[in-house]
């Protein structure tokens, strides 16, 4: 599993489960790159997993609500 941290020019900066940073060509990402999206490496490409991305965003949102007591 990888998280898309940012895009710098033609380079995607991904973070893996061990918090290691890797740089890959944006050509190896799904066409709709999503910052903070969850990606899986399949057949030489990094494919966006929309279900896991949505779950991750919900978890982060709930944590932020607790922190700021909204």
Steps between C-alpha positions, in 0.01 A plus 500: 500500500620849415365847572548776243666778697548753221585554135814691403502568128490159332587314820256348748625479859355193673532379859483129578379323814848529656491879450766473228478755220533397137493709184335362187396642164142628501453287187499196732198630698131460426377776266316680782775562754363580847725663760456293817362212294576135576684321219595138440783387272354273233670391178753785500246774577372671813122458499269717708279309742199730537335292773807508726557867417144587608534298822831670580352847444205416729734376777708816475187718504370325814837541675505870413147541641612343828812714519308822441185376681257591226 
